[in-house]
């Protein structure tokens, strides 16, 4: 089989669980955070750095790779793994969210989505079948079904129509995938939609279960809704996803979001936040976020995070990285990104350890307390 998932431990008081996801290329301990490699690169990091960080799985972006260099080029060069020199697992998103974010540049219809390239304005089209064709050509280990991501806020009727379209597209994705994929290496995940409406989320899941997928993702969150809506929706739908399949919350989020969503039953996460924030001068630490562009760090000789053992914190000071930021040096993005990705992956390691030891409740309570102290410090 191209994918195997097993639950190794469960928290007694929450929906949190410790698992193991195995593909033909890597063994992935869950809960897991997947660094985002939009255009076949996790920005500012080499693949050697990702291996040093022990990242077992990263994301590729179907929309961006479709535009440039094109799936044909990547297929001719041996697939995405060989193209980017990454031997471990890759999950590719379907392109649905990126098309959604184009706004007025796209037109959604039953056949698929017509849109204009954000690069050169060329008129393009992606259907469920084309999304599958691209992802199969890329050679992704985990392929995502093509979905429509409704905007926020969306009315109940809008969300209903969207999930029904997503279900019809999911059936077409499954049909094409079954006929063309490398089933020895690739598997297909479905995406639950339905906005913030529990009845629609349940209806979407029922439809996807009728089709059958190797894993199930929660889509359509972290698109502008209030945090409480994201948490409530996740708390409702995550435990209803099949217990023997991986559960993936797409595009989320902050370190606090990861802890809270693990408690609600999620196994897999991705987000551009650690890399994007790093390039903008913000680093995540055990005591909260630091904006290195603030003047207070000009003479700060402390490491980015005294509790962190990444090579950046062992060697460089806040003052030095802050200087690089202000000077516009490329090294600033490299150091800050490495630290942020390390912070996220280390957080997931500590969550997994807490679950193994039966101490997730205490871990989560201590984490929330530190977050509260950090927010109080930021407000003063």
C-alpha positions in Angstrom: 0.0 0.0 0.0 1.1 3.6 -0.7 0.1 4.8 2.8 -0.4 3.2 6.2 -1.7 5.0 9.3 -1.8 3.7 12.9 -2.8 5.4 16.1 -0.3 4.7 18.8 -1.7 6.6 21.8 -4.7 8.6 22.8 -5.2 11.3 25.4 -7.8 10.4 28.0 -9.3 13.9 28.4 -9.3 15.2 24.9 -9.4 14.0 21.3 -5.6 14.3 20.9 -3.8 11.2 19.5 -0.3 10.1 18.7 0.1 8.3 15.4 2.4 7.1 12.7 1.9 7.7 8.9 4.0 5.6 6.6 4.5 6.3 2.9 6.9 4.5 0.5 9.4 7.3 1.1 9.3 8.1 4.8 7.9 7.3 8.3 6.0 10.4 9.5 5.3 10.7 13.3 2.0 12.5 14.0 0.8 15.0 15.0 3.0 16.6 12.3 3.6 20.0 10.9 4.5 20.1 7.2 6.6 23.0 6.0 5.2 24.7 2.9 7.3 24.5 -0.3 5.1 26.5 -2.6 7.3 26.5 -5.8 9.3 23.4 -5.0 11.2 25.1 -2.3 10.6 25.9 1.4 11.6 29.6 1.1 15.1 30.4 2.4 16.0 26.8 3.3 17.9 24.1 1.4 16.8 20.5 1.3 19.8 19.7 3.5 18.5 22.1 6.1 15.1 20.5 6.1 16.7 17.1 6.5 18.8 18.5 9.4 15.5 19.7 10.9 14.1 16.1 10.4 11.2 17.2 8.3 9.7 14.0 6.9 7.1 15.6 4.7 6.7 18.9 2.9 4.1 20.6 0.7 4.2 21.4 -3.0 1.7 23.8 -4.6 -0.2 22.5 -7.6 -1.3 25.9 -8.9 2.2 27.5 -8.8 4.0 24.4 -10.2 1.3 24.2 -13.0 2.2 27.8 -14.0 5.9 27.5 -13.6 7.8 25.4 -14.7 4.8 23.2 -15.7 4.0 19.6 -14.8 5.4 18.4 -18.2 8.8 19.8 -17.4 8.9 18.2 -13.9 7.6 14.9 -15.3 10.3 14.8 -17.9 12.9 15.5 -15.2 11.8 12.5 -13.2 9.1 14.0 -11.0 9.0 16.5 -8.2 11.2 14.5 -5.8 14.0 14.2 -8.2 13.5 17.7 -9.6 14.0 19.4 -6.2 16.3 16.8 -4.7 14.0 15.8 -1.9 13.8 12.0 -1.2 11.2 12.2 1.5 7.4 12.6 1.3 5.6 15.3 -0.5 1.9 16.3 -0.2 0.6 18.5 -3.0 -2.5 20.7 -2.5 -5.1 20.6 -5.3 -4.8 24.3 -6.3 -8.3 25.0 -5.1 -7.3 27.5 -2.4 -5.0 29.4 -4.7 -7.6 29.6 -7.4 -10.1 30.8 -4.7 -7.7 33.5 -3.6 -7.6 35.0 -7.2 -11.0 36.5 -6.5 -12.2 38.4 -9.7 -9.6 36.7 -11.8 -11.6 33.3 -11.7 -14.9 31.9 -12.8 -16.2 28.8 -11.2 -18.5 26.5 -13.1 -19.4 22.8 -13.0 -16.6 21.8 -15.4 -13.9 23.5 -13.3 -12.4 26.9 -12.8 -11.3 29.3 -15.5 -8.8 31.9 -14.3 -6.1 34.3 -15.3 -2.5 33.7 -14.3 -1.3 36.1 -11.7 2.1 35.9 -13.6 1.2 37.1 -17.1 -2.6 37.2 -17.3 -2.9 34.2 -19.5 -6.3 32.5 -19.5 -6.1 29.1 -17.9 -8.4 26.3 -16.7 -8.2 23.7 -14.0 -10.8 20.9 -13.6 -10.8 18.0 -11.1 -9.3 15.8 -13.8 -6.6 18.4 -14.6 -5.7 18.8 -11.0 -5.3 15.0 -10.7 -3.2 15.0 -13.9 -0.9 17.6 -12.6 -0.4 16.0 -9.1 0.1 12.6 -10.6 2.7 13.9 -13.0 4.4 15.7 -10.1 4.6 12.3 -8.3 3.2 13.5 -5.0 3.0 10.9 -2.3 -0.3 12.4 -1.0 -2.6 14.0 -3.6 -5.5 16.3 -2.6 -8.9 16.3 -4.3 -9.8 19.5 -6.1 -12.3 21.5 -4.1 -14.0 24.8 -4.0 -13.1 26.9 -0.9 -16.1 29.2 -0.1 -15.3 32.7 1.1 -15.9 34.0 4.6 -18.5 35.0 5.4 -20.6 32.7 3.3 -24.3 32.1 3.9 -25.7 28.7 4.7 -27.0 28.5 1.1 -23.6 29.5 -0.4 -21.8 27.0 1.7 -24.3 24.3 0.8 -23.8 24.8 -2.9 -20.1 24.9 -2.5 -19.9 21.6 -0.6 -22.2 19.9 -3.2 -19.9 21.1 -6.0 -16.9 19.9 -4.0 -18.5 16.5 -3.6 -19.2 16.1 -7.3 -15.6 17.2 -8.0 -14.3 14.7 -5.4 -16.0 11.9 -7.3 -14.4 13.0 -10.5 -11.1 13.2 -8.8 -11.4 9.7 -7.5 -12.4 8.3 -10.8 -9.4 9.9 -12.6 -7.0 9.1 -9.8 -8.1 5.4 -9.8 -7.5 5.2 -13.5 -4.1 7.0 -13.8 -2.2 7.2 -10.5 0.8 5.2 -9.4 -1.1 3.3 -6.7 2.2 1.8 -5.3 3.3 5.3 -4.3 0.4 7.7 -4.4 -2.8 8.1 -2.4 -5.7 10.5 -2.5 -7.2 12.6 0.4 -10.7 14.2 0.3 -11.5 17.6 1.7 -14.4 18.3 3.9 -16.1 21.7 3.3 -19.2 23.4 4.7 -18.0 26.7 6.1 -18.8 27.2 9.8 -22.1 25.3 9.7 -22.0 21.9 11.6 -24.9 20.4 9.6 -23.1 21.1 6.3 -19.8 19.8 7.6 -21.5 16.6 8.6 -23.2 16.4 5.2 -19.9 17.0 3.4 -18.2 14.2 5.3 -21.0 11.8 4.7 -20.6 12.4 0.9 -16.8 11.9 1.1 -17.1 8.7 3.1 -19.4 7.4 0.4 -16.5 7.9 -2.1 -13.7 6.7 0.1 -10.3 8.3 0.6 -7.0 7.4 2.2 -7.2 10.4 4.4 -9.5 13.3 5.1 -8.8 17.0 5.3 -10.7 19.9 6.9 -10.7 22.7 4.3 -12.2 26.2 4.3 -10.9 27.4 7.6 -8.3 30.1 8.4 -9.9 32.2 5.7 -10.9 35.2 7.8 -13.3 33.7 10.3 -13.0 34.4 14.0 -10.7 32.1 15.9 -13.6 30.7 17.9 -15.4 29.6 14.7 -12.3 27.8 13.6 -11.9 26.0 16.9 -15.6 25.2 17.2 -15.7 23.8 13.6 -12.6 21.7 14.2 -13.9 20.4 17.5 -17.1 19.4 15.7 -15.8 17.7 12.6 -12.3 16.3 13.5 -13.6 13.6 15.8 -16.2 12.6 13.2 -13.5 11.8 10.6 -12.6 8.1 10.4 -10.5 7.1 13.4 -8.3 4.9 11.3 -7.3 7.5 8.7 -5.1 10.6 9.1 -6.9 13.9 9.8 -5.5 17.0 8.1 -6.4 20.6 9.0 -5.3 22.7 6.0 -3.5 26.1 6.3 -3.4 26.3 10.1 -1.7 28.1 11.8 -0.1 29.7 14.9 1.7 27.5 17.5 -1.5 28.0 19.7 -3.6 26.8 16.8 -1.6 23.6 16.5 -1.9 22.8 20.2 -5.6 23.6 20.3 -6.3 21.6 17.1 -4.3 18.6 18.3 -6.6 18.6 21.3 -9.6 18.5 19.0 -8.3 15.4 17.1 -6.1 16.7 14.2 -3.0 14.8 13.0 -1.6 16.9 10.2 -1.0 20.6 9.7 0.6 23.0 7.2 1.0 26.8 7.1 3.2 29.5 5.5 3.3 31.4 8.8 6.7 30.3 10.1 8.4 31.0 6.8 6.5 34.2 5.9 6.8 35.7 9.4 10.5 35.0 9.3 11.1 36.9 6.1 9.1 39.8 7.6 11.3 39.9 10.7 9.1 38.0 13.2 10.4 34.9 15.1 8.5 32.5 17.3 9.9 31.6 20.7 8.9 29.7 23.8 7.9 33.1 25.3 5.9 34.3 22.3 6.7 36.3 19.1 9.6 38.7 18.7 9.5 41.4 16.0 13.2 41.9 15.3 12.6 45.1 13.5 11.8 46.8 16.8 14.6 49.1 18.1 14.7 47.2 21.5 16.7 44.4 19.8 19.5 46.5 18.4 21.7 45.8 21.4 20.1 42.6 22.6 22.9 40.0 23.0 20.5 37.1 23.9 19.7 34.2 21.5 16.4 34.4 19.7 15.1 31.9 22.2 17.2 30.7 25.2 15.1 27.5 25.4 15.9 26.6 21.7 18.7 24.4 20.7 18.7 25.1 17.0 22.1 26.2 15.5 20.8 29.8 15.1 20.1 30.1 18.8 23.3 28.4 19.7 25.4 30.8 17.7 23.8 34.1 16.9 22.3 36.9 18.9 19.0 38.8 18.5 21.1 41.9 17.8 22.9 40.2 14.9 19.8 38.8 13.2 18.0 42.2 13.8 21.0 43.9 12.1 20.7 41.6 9.1 17.0 42.3 8.9 17.5 46.1 8.8 20.4 45.8 6.4 18.3 43.7 4.0 20.7 40.8 4.1 19.6 37.5 2.6 21.1 35.7 5.6 18.4 37.3 7.9 15.7 35.3 6.1 17.8 32.1 6.3 18.5 32.3 10.0 15.0 33.4 11.0 13.3 30.8 8.8 15.5 28.0 10.1 14.7 29.0 13.6 10.9 29.3 13.0 10.6 26.0 11.2 12.7 24.4 14.0 10.3 25.9 16.6 7.3 24.5 14.8 8.7 21.0 14.4 10.1 21.0 17.9 6.6 21.9 19.2 5.2 18.9 17.4 7.9 16.7 18.9 7.0 17.9 22.4 3.3 17.3 21.7 4.0 13.8 20.6 6.2 13.1 23.7 3.5 14.5 26.0 1.0 12.1 24.3 3.3 9.2 24.7 3.7 9.9 28.4 0.0 10.6 29.0 0.8 14.2 29.9 -0.8 16.1 27.1 -3.3 17.9 29.4 -0.5 19.3 31.5 1.5 20.2 28.5 -1.4 22.1 26.9 -2.2 23.9 30.2 1.4 25.0 30.6 1.5 26.1 27.0 -1.7 28.2 27.3 -0.3 29.8 30.5 2.9 30.9 28.7 0.8 32.2 25.8 -1.3 34.2 28.3 1.8 35.7 29.9 3.3 36.5 26.5 0.0 38.3 25.4 0.1 40.3 28.7 3.7 41.3 28.1 2.9 42.4 24.5 0.0 44.6 25.7 2.2 46.5 28.2 
